[in-house]
Amino acid sequence: MLRLSETAEGRRAGVAGLMACGSPWACPVCARRIAGRRASDVAEVLTAVERSQGSAGLLTLTMRHSRKDTLRDMWAALSAAWGSVTSGRGWVKDQEVFGIRGWIRTTEYTHSPETGHHLDVHAVIVFEDRLSRDLMEEAGYRAFERWERALTRKGFSAIADKGGLDMRPIVLTADSIEQVAEYVSKAAFEVTSTHTKRVEGTAVRRSRSWPMPARGRPSPSNCGGSGKPHRSEKNGHVQQRVEGVGRCRP
């Protein structure tokens, strides 16, 4: 049924009475709508982080694979590995040391005839305070260690300096927040779009608004003593649950 509605911006035409599947993976119509809503949610969280004087980093984790690996096995390994990243004593310790408040995760899928299926995890990690680049990178390496161990148990592997790990601070300006929100929310939509992105190359778009940390692991000593972030209660909006957001434990 065609419908004409009165809005604050004026009259708006639309269609009513349609059934929507709500799938961000299989339906290009629903995927676009869901991606837009998720982008708005992610932007709202990042804006709250900036206002509360917190910080955020974009963590990318991936796994080694071959054309013989099935998507079912890879997906099971990824789910188990991410569960290890965000649970257990290591995760609890990281929350205390780095002041992690929560995360927003999306899984990106691509396929190449030469190399087969490829999965990446892109996660926005939210920190209580203005964390230094070195501390943020150390948090990424600690997460990668749990990721790698869990993948090994599932018969897969990852190498940090060969595409398995990337951790970079997010500059919380309006333009950067919009770019990150769009990137994190669009991964599922890419599966249903008409073009296919090749696996080769970095999985993260390089933007002038995103700092590019120098390669190399910082010393773990940066996480001790005076380098430990100060914990404090701040804007509660950061802890709101949106699609794909995991809350840190108190």
Secondary structure by P-SEA (a helix, b strand, c coil): cbbbbbcccccccccccccccccccccaaaaaaaaaaaaaaaaaaaaaaaaaccbbbbbbbbbbbcccccaaaaaaaaaaaaaaacccaaaaaaaaacccccbbbbbbbbbbccccbbbbbbbbccccccccaaaaaaaaaaaaaaaaaaaaaaccccccccccbbbbbbcccaaaaaaaaaaaaaaaaaaaccbbbbcccccbbbbccccccccccccccccccccbbbbbbccccccccccccccccc
